[in-house]
């Protein structure tokens, strides 16, 4: 519905195309530049780190595999704000640069800053799937290539790369879509992309706002289609191996370790240290009013929990149909759920807000909690779909047949047989939705009721106004909640393997 509504608005508005094109041409080019640079950088760094932490004898490689995923816990706008606070007078970066005799930069803005920040926080989207594929990939074919005369580099490009290419493309696609829809970081860093245009003109110039939203939709569709085509041409070897012999790095151990340390420093150590420094100063000076953060924390946890439950309830019937009774209608429904993630959150929020304002009988939804949760579910329902489908598959067919013979009540069968077996997958899917909701900013800014604040909006307002002390505390609180969920959903399974 949001995609169709945006397209209809672009067609129905009377503003000449040439006029709107002049307004969005520059931001469109800058959006493409940033998305291409960030996705290419994340693909390179994520693949490199996956390789050295899975397939080599890198010292403490298991610890590196866990540590290098941790930048996922930082929302990109929080990371951008942390760098801005770090470079400000009194910040950690400012102090370090001055100590070594380097004049700190007066501004941290533009394409370079946006590229650095977004690359530092998105490479795990590539590293995670590539690591999983490398861990499952047989080494015998690679060893055979070496025995036939291929160098290590030739064996990687001829044998390994074709096998991991689908994982690289899938991760790079997520990064590209993430960058297309990014608003908070580019706004703080002063880089004028399409999302900034949408937000700035949503009330003053709806023609330009919807034209920019339509451009984002077209970009997302083109990129998803291209990725599906390229990924479909690769047929990965699904056979797995047992023990793997790690590649010996030799003298390359030192640069490999330094590379891992540098990436982790930029993506985690500097932002967290910067935020902690300002938080400690604020607490010491009495500049932090903890009472003001209580309600945003409750709001954040409450809306994230409700969204997670509703998202699982919404996608569960679709998962049951696609898994047990596949057909065209369930396939279309699942595609619609997945498409919600491809549509930038700002576009979804804009469309829902305008629909609520203009559609007869739906005015009560505008700036209501119901509309905010609806926006979250539309955007993040795809996060729960895959885990929910796995949860449905966890109930074997023979168990369902035996339950039918022993219990005529469908409700009792569901509560006593299906739900207990599905629970781990349902909890995992809901947890992913909750994690995404905790960090969401543009949907919250556009759809939240008046006076309803979350940790994300508090952090956003604090960075925008330069209140680094209280913002540092709120950011660390949000990071702690995100880190807890990331541990249970992502890192704990990695440690078990």
N, C-alpha and C positions, 0 to 999 in steps of 0.2 A: 504493500500500500504506500509506504513512503516513497519508494522509487517511482511508482506510477504517478503519484501526486506531484512530485517534482517535475517530471516530464510534462504533465498536463499544465502546470503553472508556467513553464517556459514557453509552451506553445500559445497559451491564452493571453499572456501579458503583451501589451501593445508596444513596448519599447523596441525600437529598431535593433536588429541583430548587431549591426556595425557598432552601435553605441555600447552595448553590453560587452562586445568582444574587445573593444578598446580598454574597457575597465578590467577585464579578467585575463587579458593576454599575458601581461607581465607576471602576475601571480601564478598563472598556469605554468609558465616556463620555469619559474623558481621552484614550484612544487615538484615538477618533473626532475629538475636538477637534484634537489635534495633527496627525493625518493630513490633515484637511480644511484646516487653516491652512497647513501646509507645502506641500501640493500646489497650493493656490490661489496662494500666494506665488511658488512656483517657476514656475507657469504664467505669471503676470504678468511676473516679472522675466526669465524665459527668453525669452518672446515679445518683450518690449521690447528686450532686448539683441540678439536675433537681427535685429530690424528695423533698429536703428541701425547694426549692424555689416555688414549685407548690402545694405540698400536706401538708405542715406543717404550723404552726403559727409562723414561723421565723420572727423576727422583720424586717420591711422594705423589705419584701420578693419581692415585685414588683420591687423595686429599685435594689435589688441584681440580679433579673432575667435579667435586662438590663445590669448592670455593668459587670456581669460575662461572657457576650458574647463579650465584647470589645477586648479581646486578638486576636480576628479574624482580627482586622485591622492591626496587625503587621505581616509583612512577617517574616518567620522563620529565614532567614539569617540576617535580621535587628535585631531581638531579640537576636540571638547568638552574633552578633557584639556588641550589647548594654551590654550584660553581660561581654564580653571580655574587653570593655572599662571601665565598672564599676569596674572590679577587677584590672585594671592597676593602677599604682601609680597616685594618683590624682582623681581617679574615686570614685563614690559614695559608692560602696560596700567596696572598699579599705579604705576609710575614716571612715566608720561606724565600720568596724571590728577593725581598729586600736583604735578607740575611746573606745571600750569596752574591749580592751586588748587582742584581738585575732589576731594572726599573719595571714595576708591575704595570700591565696594560690598564689604561683608564676605562676601557670598554670591553665587554665580552658579548659581542653581538654579531649578527649576520650569518652568512652561509657557513663559514668555517666553524663558528661556535655551535651552530645547530647540527652540523655534520658530526662533530666530535661528540656532543652529548648524546644524540640519538644512536650513533654507532656503538657507544660505550654501553648502552642499556638494552640494545636489541640483538646483539650477536648471539646470546643464548638461544634465541628462537631457531638459529641454524645449528648451533653446537649440539643441542639436545637430540634432534632427530638423526644427525650425522653420527653422533656417538653411538646411538642405539643401533644404527645400521652397521657401523664398523665392528661393534661388539659381536654382532650376529654373523658377520661375513666370514666365509671360509678363507683360510690363509693358504690352502694347498695350491690353488690356481696361481696366486701371486708368487709362491715359491717355485712353481713350475716355470713361470715366466723368467724368473731369475736364473734358473738352471739352463734355460734356452738362450741365455746371453743378454737378457734385458738388464739394464742398470736399475737401481732402486727408483730413480725418477721415471724411467720408461715404464716400469712395472706399475707404478702408481697411476700414471696417465692412461695407460692402455688397459689395465685390468681393474684397478680399484675405483678410479673416478667414474667409469660408466655404471658401476654398481651403486655408488652413493649419490649419483647425480639426482635421482628423484627426491632424495632427502634434502639435498642442497637447494633444489628448486622450490620445494615445499616451504622450507624455512625462509628462503629469500622472498617468497611471495608474501608470507606473513609480515615480514619486515617492511616490504614495499607498501602493503595495505595499511600497516600501522603508521608509517610515515605520511602517507596520503591523508590520513584522518587526524594526525597529530595537531593539537591546537595549543595546549598549555605551554609546552617548551618553546615553540616558535614565537608565540606571543611574548613570552618573557625575554627571548633573545632577539626580538625585533626583526625577525625575518618574515617578510610579507608573502605568505602563501595563500592558497585558496581558502583555507579554513579561517584565516584572519579576515579575509574579505567577507565571507559568509557571516561571521559574528558581527563585524562592524556595520554591515549594511542590512541586517535582518529586519530592521524596523524602518530605516530611512529610505532604502532603495531596494525594494523586494525583487525587482527585475534583475539587478546585478547579483543579489544574494542567491536567487534560484538558478541563474545562469552559472554561477560558480559551483553550486551544488550539483547541477547537471554535468558539468565538466568533471567533477570528482567521480560521479557515477560512471561516466563513460570510461574514464581512466581505469577504474576498478574492474569493469567488465572486460576491457581489452586485456589487462594484465592477467586476470584469472584465466581467460580463454587461452592466451598464449602459453601460460604455465602448464595448463592441462594438456595442450597439444605436445609441447616439448617433453613433458614427463611421460606422456603415453607412449612415446617412441622408444623408451627404455624398458627392457625386460630384465629386472634384477634377478639374480640367482637367490632363490629362497632357501636353499639348503644351508644349514648352519654347521659350525665346527665346534669341537670341544675346546681343549686347551690351545691357546695361541702363543706362538713364540714372538715376543716383542722385538721390534727393530732396534738395533743398537745405535744410539745416537753418537757415541764417541765424543769427539771434541765439540759436537753441536749441543751437548747437554747444557752448557753454560748459557749460550744465547737462547735456547728453548726455555730454560727456567726464567731468564730475565724477561723474555717476551710474556710469559704467563704472569709474572709479577707486575710488569708494566700495565697490562690490560686490567688486572684486578685492582691496581692502584687507582687508575683513572675511573673505572666503573663502580668501585665500591669504597675504597679506603678514603680517597679525597672527599667525596660527597658526605660520607658519614662523619668523618672527622670535622669537616666544615660545619655541619649541622650541630654536632655535639659541642663544638667550641662556643657557638653562639648560644646554645641552650644552657650550657654551664654558666656563661656570663650573665644571661638573663635571670637564671635562678639565683645566682649569687647576689646580684644587684636588686633582686625583688621586682624585676620587670615582667615576670611571667605570672599571669593570673590563671592558676590551674582551674579555678571554678568556671572560667569562660570556655574551657575546653571540654568540660564534662558533657554538656548537651550535644555538641557536635560529635563526640565519641559515641554517645548512645545512639544518635541518629544514624551514624555511619554503620555501626554494628547491626542495628535494627533493620534498616532498609536493605543492607546486603543479605541478611538472613532471609527476609521475606522474599526478596528477588530470587535467591537460590532455590527456595522451596517451590515458588510458583513456576520457575523455569523448568525444574525437573518434572512437575506435574504436567506442564504443557507439552514437553517433548516426549514423555513416556508413552502415550498412545501412538505417536509417530514411530518411535523406536520399536514398539511391539509389532506394528504393521510392517515396517521395512524388514524386520528380522524374521517374523513368522509367516507373514502373508505378503511378500513383495509384489508390487504392481505399479502401474503408472501413477495412481493417485498418491500412495505413500512416497514414491520417488519425488514427485513434484513438491509435496509437503516438506520432505527432508531438504530438498534444494532451496526452498524458501527460507527455512531455518538457517541453513548455512549462508545464504545470501545476506542475512541480517548482519553478519560480521563483516562482509565485504563492503557494505554501505557504511561510510564514515558516521560515527556517532553524532556529529554535529548536524549532518544532513537528516538523520532520523529524527533528532530532536526538533529541528526547524520544521520539518513536515508535520510532525505530530502536533506541534504548537499551533501552526496555522490551521490545520484541520479542526482542532478543538475550538479555535476562535471563530471559524467561519461556517462549520457544518451545523446545520439545524439540530438542536437537541443535544449537542455535545459541549456546549459552552461551559458547563459545570466542571468539565475535566481540566480546563486550563488552569495551570499552576496548582494542580492537586497532586497529592501523593500517589494516587492511582495512575496518573499519566506518567509520572516519573518512573514508577516501577514498570509500566508498560514499555517505556523507552529502553530501560535496562534489559528487559526480557527479549525484546525484538533484536537488540544489538548483541546480547551475550548468550542467547539461547543455544547457539551453535557450540558454545563451550561445554554444554552438558550433553549434547546429542551423542557423541562418540562413546562416552563413558556409559550413558544410559543404554545404548545398543549392546555394549559388552555386558551390562548388568542383565539384560533380557536373555542373552545367550548363556548366562550362567545357570539358567533353569533348564536342565535337559528335557527333551521331549518325553522320554520315558517316565520321568518324575511327574510331569504334568498329567500324563495318561493315568498313572497310578493314583494320583490325587483325585482325578475325576471319578474313578471307581470307588474310592473310599469316602469321598466327601461331596455330596450333591450341591452344597452351597458354594457359589462362586466367590462370595465375600470371604468365607472362612478359608477357602483354598488360597486366596490372594494373601490374606494376613498371616496364615500359618505356613505356607510353602513358598509362594513367589517372593514376597517382600523380604523374608530373612535371607534368601539366596541372592536377591538383587541388591541388598543393602550396601555392600562395599562399593559397587559401581555407581549407585545412586548418590551416595555420599561424596564420592570422588567428583562426579559431575557437578553436584551442587557446590562443592568446594571451589571448583574452578570458576563458576559463575560468581561466587562470593568474592573471590580474589580479584576478579576483573571489576566488579562493582565497587569495591573499596577504593580503587584507584581512578575511577572514571571521573572526568572533570567536565567536558563540554555538555554532555547530556544533563548533568546536575545543574550547571549554570543556566541552561535554557528552560528546563522543565520543573525545577524544584519550586515548591510553594514559597510564598513570601515569608521570610523569617526562618525557613528551614535550612540550616547550615550543616555541612559535613566536614570531616577533617580535610578533605580535598579542597573544598571551597575556602575553608579557613586558611589553609596553607597558601592557596592562590592569592587571596586578598592580602595576606601578610607579605608575601614576596613583592607583590605589585606596589605596596605602600612602603616597603623597606623596613618592616618590623621583623628583623631577623631573629631576635631572641625568642619570642613566643612562637614564631613560625618554626624555629628549629625544634622546639619541644613537640609541637604538633606533628612535624615531619617524622621525628624519631618514633613517636607513638604509632603513626600509620605504618612506618617501616617494620616496627615490631610485630604488628598484627599481620602484615603481608608476609613477613619472614616465617611466622608460625605456620601459616597456611601453605607456603611454598615448601616448608620442610616436610609436612605430612603428605602433600600431594605430589611433590616432584623429587625432593632430595632423599627422603627415607627409602623409597624403592631403589634408588641408585646405590645407596649404601648397602642395602641388602644383597644386590647383585655383586 
